[in-house]
Amino acid sequence: MPAFNEAAGIADTLRQLSNSSHSSHDLKIVVVANGCTDDTAAVARSFGVHVLEIPIPSKTAALNAAEQLVDGDVRIYTDADVPLTAELLHDLAAAVRRPGIAAAVPRPVLDTSGSAWPVRAYYAVNARLPVFRNRLFGRGIIALSAEARSRFARFPDLIADDMFLDAVVGAHEKVEIAASVPVRVPRRTADLVRRVARAREGNVEFWRFLRAASPEYGVAADPVPGPRSWSWLRQVLLRSPGLLPAAVCYVVIILLAEAKRRAPGWSARSGWGRPESVRVRR
């Protein structure tokens, strides 16, 4: 569980996990506080989990550091603000232990409560895009079998670490379990623009990496499809014309995000690109 300045929210995540009715004796929880300037590490230690601290704010560096402490047959990578229960973790582990299954994710349920109307409009279109079908990204939690994990030595230094796992695992090896997990979206439009800008930069970086990837990464088993500029029109709006106002908002958000991504001095890696309104649990 990589954690960057999550002191305000990680307690809720770990408390919910520790209060689960399902046995957790076979779970090893590793929190990696990376580049934190708050009390994330201290808060996590208060729950009795394994805590590592590294000086740089890098999610992939945190994942690689955590790997040094785990040796189980199933690895579950999760964001620090994902609501977790031992039941969910065991269901994911059971899924990847099935023959032929290398990765498992829960069903995402977008939480737009409290979000501004442009944010809700954006996700009304975004959630219907075909790129999310049979994929691992966008959930905040991914379970990987030991065999799938053995396909690469280390996580590469990428923004889109979940897209990397998507490329390592073939389409026939992925499964979405029945359990769901809420995925909270930004509340403010400006925060959404920043998130989309980060995602778009991650996509560009991922495809650059994929073209130059060395054999040690074992990618391209199921490369994530490249950007389809008109998917929102062909696959969403033409099938649901009533979404026209939302589609207009969607396009505007995309254009604003792309402008931000290209703006001099802006970095998608700054603070993982996550606004406080998303990071803090309410």
Salt bridges, closest charged atoms under 4 A:
GLU6 OE2 - ARG274 NH2 2.13
ASP12 OD1 - ARG15 NH1 3.08
ASP12 OD2 - ARG281 NE 3.49
ASP26 OD1 - HIS90 NE2 2.85
GLU53 OE2 - ARG45 NH2 2.95
GLU67 OE1 - ARG75 NH1 2.07
GLU67 OE2 - ARG149 NE 2.77
ASP73 OD2 - ARG97 NE 2.89
ASP79 OD1 - LYS59 NZ 2.79
ASP81 OD2 - ARG184 NH2 3.39
ASP81 OD2 - ARG274 NH1 3.17
GLU147 OE1 - ARG151 NH2 2.67
ASP157 OD1 - ARG269 NH1 3.22
ASP161 OD2 - LYS59 NZ 3.54
ASP166 OD1 - ARG135 NH1 3.64
ASP166 OD1 - LYS174 NZ 2.47
GLU173 OE2 - ARG151 NH2 2.65
GLU176 OE1 - ARG139 NH1 2.83
ASP191 OD2 - ARG188 NE 2.90
GLU201 OE1 - ARG261 NH1 2.76
GLU205 OE2 - ARG269 NH2 2.31
ASP222 OD2 - ARG135 NH1 3.04
ASP222 OD2 - LYS174 NZ 2.69
GLU258 OE1 - ARG200 NE 2.71
GLU258 OE2 - ARG261 NH2 2.78
GLU258 OE2 - ARG262 NE 2.64
GLU276 OE2 - ARG279 NH1 2.33
